[in-house]
Amino acid sequence: MIEFERTKKLAKIRKMSLREVNDKAKIGTNSIYKWKTNKPGSDALAAVATALNTTTDYLKGLTDNPSIPTSTDKRRLTWRDLGQSYGGDDPVPDDFQNMVDSLAEGYFKSHPELRKKNSDD
């Protein structure tokens, strides 16, 4: 399963054995090895993600970026956001991002009801 492979890969990068990850995550003995054939529970997956300083999305294969986003990071548009698989999770170039930001700003100026709707959340 992808969760096992991703955990194993990241543990190696972090210079940890799977046993050390297992112990640090405080999950059952050999739990990570069981992920070879069984999907992990959400609590165990979250504990391992915390132990490896990554996200559950990374361990599940939903993103290729193992870093934890910070609240100060500006969300960057990726090629995958645009439905373009060839660029994957790589951010679009700055000039393209600026063009999209300008288009979005113009759109919201034309549709102020959407801006109000989002500010109510």
N, C-alpha and C positions, 0 to 999 in steps of 0.2 A: 504494500500500500504506500501511497505517496507520503503520508504522514511519517511513516517509519524512515523512508529514504531521506526526506528533508531533515528529520531530527538527527539522523546519523551523520549527514553531511555537515550540518551546522555545529554539531557537537565536536566533530573533528576540527573544524575551523576554530572553535573556541578552546581547543586543546583539552577536551573533556571526554571521558569514556561514557558510553551509554549508561553504565551503572552509576557513574557520578551524577549524570543528568537525572536519572531515576531517583536517586537519593535526595538531590537538591529540590526536586519537584515534590518530594514526599508522597509518591504514588506507590502502589503495590510492587513488590519485588518482581522484576522482569516484565513489568507492564509494557514498557516500550517494545520489547521483543515480540510481544503478542500482537503488536500493530502490523506485523508482517502479514497477518491473515485476517485480523479483525479491525474494524473501525474503532478508534479511540473514543471514549466518552468526552463530552465537552469540558468537564471539570479537569480531567487528566490532561487534555490537550492544552488547556489554558495554563495549567501548572507548569507544563514542560515549556511552553512559550515564554513564560515568566523566567524560568530557570535559564533559558538560552537567550534572554533579552531580545525576543522577536515577537511576531504576531501570530495568532492562530491562522490568519489568512495565508501567511507565508507557509506554515506547516501543512495546510490543506492544499497548497498549490494554486491558490487564488491570485497570488502575486508572486513575482520573482524577486521582490525586494525584501530582504530580511530585516531591514531597519524599522524601528518603531517611529512612526511620524510624530513630530512634536506639534504642539498647538501653535507655535510661531511659524511653522512651515507654511508657505503659500501653496495652495493646491495647484499643481501644474497639470495641464491637459496632456494626456498621453495619446499616442497613436491608437491604442486599444479603445480609448474613450470615443474615438471617431469611427470605430468599426474597422480599422485598418490593422490587420493582423501582422503585416510585415514589419511594423515598427514596435510591436509589443508594448511593454510598459515603459519604454523610453519616452521622456518628455519631448514634446514638439519643440522646434527651434524657437528662440525668443521672438523673432520677427513674426512668426506664425501665431504665437501666443498673444502678442500685442494686437494683431489683427482680430483675433477671436474676442479679446477683451473689448476692443472698440465696437465690434458688431453687437456684443451683448449689451454694452452701455447704451448704444443707440436704440436697441430693441426695448430696453427697459424704460428709456425716455418716452418712447412711443406707446408704451403700455404700463403706465404708472400703477395700475391696479395690481399688477403682479409684484411690484416692489413692496407695496403695502401688505400684500398677502404673506410674503416671506418675512417681513419684519414682525408680524403677529406671532410667529412661532416661538 
